[in-house]
């Protein structure tokens, strides 16, 4: 888990707290890619996802979607 933050309401349960997780994936053409995913802390719904070669950029993209 990268961090926890508050954002807009979850469409499924109405909660507003999210945990951001990153997963490293290896691509034959692009090398290492980081997938950041925001998950609702109340219901576990995966709310937003972004993939980038830079972990920080992927996390920032996810956070921007939920602001």
N, C-alpha and C positions, 0 to 999 in steps of 0.2 A: 504494500500500500504506500503510495506516494504522500497522500495527505487527505484531509477531510475538509470540506467547505460547505457553506450554505449557498443555495441558489434558488431558482424559481421552483415552483411546486411540481412534484412528480405527478404525471397524468394518471397513474394507476392508483396511488394511495393518498395523494395530497401532502406527503411529507416534503421537507425541503432541505434535508441534510444528505450529503453525498460523500462517498469515499472514492478516491481516484486510484486505480490500480494500473500498473504498466506490465506488459508482457513483451519479451524480446523474441522476435521471429527472424528467421534467416531466409533470405530470398536469394535464389541463384543469380538473378540479374541485378538486384539492388543491394546486396549485402545484408547487413543487420538493419532491421526495422523495429521501431518501438510502437506498440499499440497501447494507447491510453484509453481507459474505459471508466466512465463515471457510473457508479452503482448506488441506487437509493439505499440509505441505511435502514429505512423502515421495512421495505418489502423486497429488496434485492433486485428490483427491476433495473436492467442495464439501460441507462438513459441516453448516453452519448458515447461515441467512439471516434478516435482519430488515429491515423498511422503516419509516422514521419521517421526520417533517419536520425533526427535529434529528439531525445526524450523530452527535453524541456518544451520544445515547440509542440509536440504532440499533447502534452499535459495542458499547455496554454490554450490550444485549440478547443479542447474539451471544456475547460473552464469558461471560455468566452461564449460557447453555445448556451451554457446554463445561467449566465449572468442576467 
